[in-house]
């Protein structure tokens, strides 16, 4: 879930108008994010993760740790790896942003129920 979600971050253009951001959030995040978090991000796009500028852009999430919580949820920490055309051509990453998220199993599907990152409020 986290890996696939991380691949979608570059698809949500946070510099666009709120209607475009809201539609992109629904289109690219709905399969990975709990409905209440999706609604929160759509109502306040500045709190959503995504692509804030044309370059660098978020490319993927590198997972550092996965910990099971006492309530059966999991906390995943890691970094969003950022890329520019230079890294695409020559390898490496342009930078990283630390993130932490909680995942919960809902009716057999793991969903992200909280997300904290330096790029999101």
C-alpha positions as CSV (number, residue, x, y, z in Angstrom):
1,X,0.0,0.0,0.0
2,X,2.7,2.5,1.0
3,X,4.9,1.7,-2.0
4,X,2.0,2.0,-4.5
5,X,0.7,5.2,-2.7
6,X,4.2,6.7,-3.0
7,X,4.2,6.2,-6.8
8,X,1.0,8.3,-7.0
9,X,2.4,11.4,-5.2
10,X,3.8,13.0,-8.4
11,X,0.3,12.8,-9.9
12,X,-1.3,15.3,-7.5
13,X,-0.4,18.8,-8.7
14,X,-0.5,20.9,-5.5
15,X,0.2,24.1,-7.4
16,X,-3.1,23.7,-9.4
17,X,-6.4,25.2,-8.4
18,X,-8.4,23.5,-5.6
19,X,-10.8,21.8,-8.0
20,X,-8.0,20.1,-9.9
21,X,-6.2,19.1,-6.8
22,X,-9.4,17.7,-5.3
23,X,-10.1,15.6,-8.4
24,X,-6.5,14.3,-8.5
25,X,-6.6,13.4,-4.9
26,X,-9.7,11.3,-5.5
27,X,-8.4,9.8,-8.7
28,X,-4.9,8.8,-7.5
29,X,-5.3,8.3,-3.7
30,X,-8.7,6.7,-3.2
31,X,-7.4,3.1,-3.5
32,X,-4.8,3.7,-0.7
33,X,-6.4,6.2,1.7
34,X,-9.3,6.0,4.2
35,X,-12.3,8.0,3.1
36,X,-12.2,10.4,6.0
37,X,-8.5,11.3,5.2
38,X,-9.3,11.6,1.5
39,X,-12.2,14.0,2.4
40,X,-9.9,16.0,4.7
41,X,-7.3,16.4,2.0
42,X,-9.9,17.4,-0.6
43,X,-11.4,20.0,1.7
44,X,-8.0,21.4,2.6
45,X,-5.6,20.7,-0.3
46,X,-2.7,22.4,1.5
47,X,-2.7,19.5,4.0
48,X,-2.4,16.9,1.2
49,X,0.8,15.3,0.0
50,X,1.7,15.6,-3.6
51,X,3.8,17.5,-6.2
52,X,4.2,21.1,-5.0
53,X,6.4,22.3,-7.9
54,X,7.5,21.0,-11.3
55,X,10.9,20.1,-10.0
56,X,11.9,18.4,-7.8
57,X,8.9,16.0,-7.7
58,X,8.1,13.2,-5.3
59,X,9.0,9.9,-6.9
60,X,8.5,7.2,-4.4
61,X,8.5,6.3,-0.7
62,X,11.5,4.6,0.9
63,X,10.2,2.7,3.9
64,X,12.5,2.8,7.0
65,X,10.3,1.0,9.5
66,X,7.0,-0.8,10.0
67,X,5.7,-1.2,13.6
68,X,2.6,-3.0,14.7
69,X,0.5,-0.9,17.2
70,X,-1.4,-2.4,20.1
71,X,-4.7,-1.6,18.3
72,X,-3.8,-3.7,15.3
73,X,-2.9,-0.8,13.1
74,X,0.6,-0.3,11.7
75,X,2.9,2.8,11.8
76,X,5.1,3.1,8.8
77,X,8.0,5.6,8.7
78,X,10.2,6.5,5.8
79,X,11.2,9.2,3.3
80,X,9.6,10.5,0.2
81,X,12.4,10.5,-2.4
82,X,12.5,13.5,-4.7
83,X,13.8,13.5,-8.2
84,X,14.7,16.0,-10.9
85,X,15.7,15.3,-14.5
86,X,19.3,15.1,-13.4
87,X,18.6,12.1,-11.1
88,X,16.5,10.5,-13.7
89,X,19.4,10.7,-16.2
90,X,22.2,9.9,-13.8
91,X,20.7,8.1,-10.8
92,X,20.3,9.1,-7.2
93,X,17.8,11.3,-5.5
94,X,17.5,15.1,-5.3
95,X,16.4,15.0,-1.6
96,X,14.1,13.3,0.9
97,X,11.3,14.4,3.1
98,X,10.6,12.3,6.2
99,X,7.0,10.9,6.6
100,X,5.0,8.8,9.0
101,X,1.7,7.2,8.4
102,X,-0.7,4.8,10.0
103,X,-2.4,1.9,8.2
104,X,-5.6,0.2,9.3
105,X,-7.2,-3.0,7.9
106,X,-10.8,-2.2,7.0
107,X,-12.8,-5.1,5.7
108,X,-9.7,-6.9,4.4
109,X,-8.1,-3.8,2.8
110,X,-5.2,-1.9,4.2
111,X,-5.8,1.9,4.1
112,X,-3.7,4.9,5.2
113,X,-5.6,6.6,8.0
114,X,-3.1,9.3,8.9
115,X,-0.1,10.9,7.2
116,X,2.5,13.3,8.5
117,X,5.2,14.7,6.4
118,X,7.3,17.9,6.1
119,X,5.6,18.7,2.8
120,X,2.1,18.4,4.2
121,X,0.6,20.5,7.0
